[in-house]
Amino acid sequence: MTDPRHLDTITLTSLDNVGHDGAMNTQIELGWAGCTAVERDPQRFSGAWVFRGTRIPVAALFENLEDGISLAEFVELFPGVTQEQARSVLEHAARSTAAAAA
């Protein structure tokens, strides 16, 4: 798998398209440049998309949600990330996946 820190997009795998072996098999690449809750600087954290004003990678949100933690728990676990930022990232991902599916 390509390291998402080196991409302008983060690949999400559709949760509703699980194969018979349990593997997820639909991927959608999301561009983050239009999401004001995140930023990317090649000089910080290897250029990964992070929550604005933090060093917390956007991918951490999706990884933690996939592991079963709630949005409120994520914000508690990652000081500096606001609930508004996390919701904005999720809304951006939802809009992007809906547009890609259309």
Residue pairs with C-beta under 8 A, 6 or more apart in sequence:
2 11
3 46
4 10
4 11
4 48
4 49
4 57
4 59
5 45
5 46
5 47
5 48
5 57
6 46
6 47
7 29
8 31
8 32
8 33
8 40
9 29
9 30
9 31
9 32
10 29
10 30
10 32
10 49
10 58
10 59
10 62
11 27
11 28
11 29
11 30
12 27
12 28
12 29
12 30
12 62
12 93
12 97
13 24
13 25
13 26
13 27
14 24
14 26
14 27
14 28
14 97
15 24
17 24
17 25
17 26
18 24
18 25
19 25
28 96
28 97
28 100
28 101
30 92
30 93
30 96
30 97
31 96
32 38
32 40
32 49
32 58
32 92
34 92
35 88
35 89
35 92
36 52
36 88
37 51
37 52
37 84
37 85
37 86
37 88
37 89
37 92
38 49
38 50
38 51
38 52
38 58
38 85
38 89
39 49
39 50
39 51
39 52
39 53
40 47
40 48
40 49
40 50
41 47
44 50
44 55
45 55
45 57
48 57
48 58
48 59
49 57
49 58
49 59
50 56
50 57
50 58
51 58
51 61
51 78
51 80
51 81
51 85
51 86
51 89
52 85
53 80
54 78
54 80
54 81
56 78
56 80
56 81
58 89
60 74
60 78
61 74
61 81
61 86
61 89
61 90
62 93
64 73
64 74
64 77
65 71
65 74
69 77
71 83
71 86
71 87
71 90
72 83
74 81
74 86
75 81
75 82
75 83
75 86
